[in-house]
């Protein structure tokens, strides 16, 4: 059974007099009446009793619950953890929602000598409590959005669970879980989860306009719960396309958080192409004409190899300048940036009588951390779908036997010659398949010095 939720937007008791009197509120109420948003009469859809559910009750979680009970505030698990538990998965994080205001939580935690760790969360209703100096939990007051600008929301606190659920982005993220296992689902998220559908709460257009990052979140959660790569609702895709320009005002860091998670999920390549189709590409740093043909080739030969998220993006780029532009927009880590440069530079064919040798050289002659170079080469080979990957994984990196100290002992004067000599000796060592001993390599030094001096004279 369900009812429409119109009434909850016409009751001034849920809002401050200021909020109720604003044009924003009146537009919100009128919009909701136009939608006739459906919600359950009885929000409890089932009671969980799974092993995953029971495992969330660490001593710290139990103490947190007992504390709220003591002060007579209701607290429930919120959002993603509920979704994960309903999918039979252990949640990575537990977030909580409560009827207590931030000030009431602060008073309670202070009275109970509970340490609080807050970093700009309080104005949005979030207090982070450190229980037993072991676990930190974010607890957020139930709230409604009074005013949104596509990036941020001005919120007002409430004690109504349904109103808080209504402000969330997707139905599958709008559920709550009681400590007795009761799943509270006001907007049919449980059914959408069972049917593997990604559905916005209420009007998709309004939900997206409230925060344009929800365009990215749609695709991220599609990859998390959908069972087919292209089972999108056409109206939803149209809404995303109509609003895609809003992403230009969202920070690259926020976009990358969602995009990276999407690229680590199911159907990453297909979803990336769908995102490009709806116009996301140019607003997240991709070129206006991304190389979709190269992406298709990579997907065909390598999608099963657990590609790094950067590999999908690198496939869409044609040169190093486009890597720079993407990094400038998304602000991903230095490791990811250098991986993107490495992939674009080294993804082409490398011909040698010893096929693995060019990749060995990339590791042995690297100017970056060797462990990073090893991972970068592995990713290049995955990107290429190259059979050499197994060989490379079994390759033990040999240790170059010559050091600067040995050069000094061999009579090489300190100075600029050390680098070129080491480089020459290393090339000899590599070409001879790492068989040269230290003594054999040192014997080459006089010839290398002579060659170095001859070249110097020719230049002058």
Residue pairs with C-beta under 8 A, 6 or more apart in sequence:
1 40
1 41
1 42
2 38
2 39
2 40
2 41
2 188
3 38
3 39
3 40
3 41
4 36
4 37
4 38
4 39
5 32
5 37
5 38
5 39
5 162
5 166
5 186
6 32
6 33
6 36
6 37
8 14
8 160
8 162
8 163
8 166
9 28
9 29
9 32
9 33
10 29
12 20
14 144
14 158
14 160
14 163
15 25
15 144
15 156
15 158
16 156
19 25
19 146
19 156
22 146
24 146
24 147
25 146
31 203
31 206
32 202
35 202
35 203
37 166
37 187
37 201
37 202
38 187
38 188
39 162
39 166
39 186
39 187
40 185
40 186
40 187
40 188
43 161
43 162
43 184
43 185
43 186
44 182
44 183
44 184
44 185
45 183
45 184
45 185
45 190
46 182
46 183
46 190
47 180
47 181
47 182
47 183
48 85
48 86
48 177
48 181
48 183
49 181
50 85
50 88
52 84
52 85
52 88
52 89
52 90
52 91
53 85
53 177
53 181
55 90
56 77
56 81
56 85
56 91
56 94
57 179
58 135
59 132
60 131
60 132
60 134
60 135
60 137
61 94
61 135
61 137
63 131
63 132
64 75
64 96
64 129
64 131
64 137
64 139
65 75
65 179
67 108
67 112
67 114
68 74
68 75
68 98
68 100
68 108
71 100
71 104
71 108
73 98
73 99
73 100
73 104
73 105
73 108
74 98
74 99
75 96
75 97
75 98
75 99
75 100
75 139
75 179
76 96
76 97
76 98
76 161
76 176
76 177
76 178
76 179
76 184
77 94
77 95
77 96
77 97
77 176
77 177
77 178
77 179
78 95
78 96
78 97
78 140
78 176
78 177
79 95
79 168
79 173
79 174
79 175
80 91
80 93
80 95
80 173
81 91
81 93
81 94
81 95
81 177
82 175
82 176
82 177
82 183
83 172
83 173
83 175
83 189
83 193
83 225
84 90
84 91
84 92
85 91
85 177
86 175
86 183
86 190
86 193
87 193
87 225
94 137
95 137
95 138
95 139
95 140
96 137
96 138
96 139
96 140
97 139
97 140
97 141
97 142
97 161
97 164
97 176
98 105
98 139
98 140
98 141
98 142
99 141
99 142
99 159
100 108
100 139
100 141
101 125
101 141
101 157
102 122
102 125
102 126
102 127
102 141
102 157
105 127
105 129
105 139
105 141
106 116
106 127
108 114
109 115
109 116
109 127
109 129
110 116
114 129
114 130
114 131
115 129
115 130
115 133
116 127
116 128
116 129
116 130
117 128
117 129
117 130
117 136
118 126
118 127
118 128
119 128
121 127
121 128
121 138
121 140
124 140
124 143
124 153
124 155
125 140
125 141
125 142
125 143
125 155
125 157
126 138
126 139
126 140
126 141
127 138
127 139
127 140
128 136
128 137
128 138
128 139
129 136
129 137
129 139
130 136
131 137
141 157
142 157
142 158
142 159
142 160
142 161
142 163
142 164
143 155
143 156
143 157
143 158
143 164
143 167
144 155
144 156
144 158
144 163
144 164
144 166
144 167
145 153
145 154
145 155
145 167
145 210
146 153
146 154
146 155
146 156
147 153
147 154
148 154
148 209
148 210
148 211
150 209
150 210
150 211
150 212
150 246
150 249
150 250
151 211
151 212
151 213
151 249
151 250
153 210
153 211
158 164
161 176
161 184
161 186
162 186
165 174
165 175
165 176
165 184
165 186
165 187
165 201
166 174
166 186
166 187
166 201
166 202
167 201
168 174
168 201
169 200
169 201
169 207
169 211
169 214
169 217
170 189
170 198
170 199
170 200
170 201
170 217
170 218
170 221
171 187
171 188
171 189
171 192
171 199
171 200
171 201
172 189
172 192
172 193
172 198
172 199
172 221
172 225
173 189
173 221
174 185
174 186
174 187
174 189
174 201
175 183
175 184
175 185
175 186
175 189
175 190
176 183
176 184
177 183
177 184
178 184
183 190
187 201
187 202
188 199
189 199
192 198
192 199
193 225
196 225
196 226
196 227
196 228
196 231
197 225
197 226
197 233
198 218
198 221
198 222
198 225
198 226
198 236
199 233
199 236
200 207
200 208
200 214
200 218
200 236
201 207
204 235
204 236
204 239
205 239
205 242
205 243
207 214
208 214
208 215
208 239
208 240
208 243
208 246
209 243
209 246
212 243
212 246
212 247
212 249
212 250
213 247
213 250
213 254
213 255
213 258
215 240
215 243
215 244
215 246
215 247
215 280
216 247
216 255
216 258
216 259
216 262
216 280
217 258
218 236
218 240
219 258
219 262
219 271
219 274
219 275
220 258
220 259
220 261
220 262
220 265
222 232
222 267
222 271
223 262
223 265
223 266
223 267
223 268
223 271
224 265
224 266
226 266
226 267
229 266
229 267
229 270
229 271
230 270
230 274
232 274
237 274
237 278
240 278
240 280
241 278
241 279
244 278
244 279
244 280
244 283
245 283
247 255
247 280
247 283
247 284
248 283
251 331
252 284
252 285
252 328
252 329
252 330
252 331
253 330
253 331
255 284
255 329
255 330
256 330
256 331
256 332
259 284
259 309
259 330
260 309
260 332
262 268
262 271
262 272
263 272
263 309
263 312
263 313
264 309
265 271
268 303
268 307
268 309
268 312
269 295
269 298
269 299
269 303
269 312
270 299
272 295
272 312
272 313
272 316
273 292
273 295
275 281
276 286
276 290
276 292
276 316
281 287
281 288
281 290
281 316
282 288
284 329
284 330
285 325
285 326
285 327
285 328
285 329
285 330
286 313
286 316
286 317
286 326
287 316
287 317
287 318
287 322
287 325
290 316
290 317
291 315
291 316
291 317
291 318
292 316
294 315
294 316
295 312
295 315
295 316
297 315
298 307
298 311
298 312
298 315
298 383
298 385
301 384
301 385
302 311
302 382
302 383
302 384
302 385
305 382
305 385
305 389
306 382
307 379
307 382
307 383
308 339
308 379
308 382
309 336
310 332
310 336
310 339
310 340
310 343
310 379
311 343
311 379
311 382
311 383
313 326
313 340
314 323
314 339
314 340
314 343
314 344
314 347
314 383
315 383
317 323
317 326
317 340
317 344
318 344
319 344
320 341
320 344
320 345
322 344
323 337
323 340
323 341
323 344
326 340
327 337
327 340
335 372
338 368
338 372
338 376
339 375
339 376
339 379
342 376
342 379
342 380
343 376
343 379
343 380
343 383
346 362
346 377
346 380
347 380
347 383
347 384
350 358
350 359
352 358
354 433
355 388
356 388
356 391
356 392
356 395
357 430
359 377
359 380
359 381
359 388
359 392
360 395
360 430
361 430
362 373
362 376
362 377
363 370
363 373
363 374
363 377
363 397
364 397
364 398
364 400
364 426
364 430
365 423
365 426
366 372
366 373
370 397
374 397
377 392
378 389
378 392
378 393
380 386
381 388
381 389
381 392
382 389
398 434
400 426
400 429
401 429
401 436
401 437
401 438
401 441
402 422
402 425
402 426
402 429
402 438
402 441
402 442
404 418
404 422
406 438
406 442
407 418
407 421
407 422
407 445
408 414
410 442
410 445
412 418
412 421
412 445
412 449
417 449
417 452
420 448
420 452
421 445
421 448
421 449
421 452
424 444
424 448
425 441
425 444
425 445
425 448
428 436
428 441
428 444
429 436
429 441
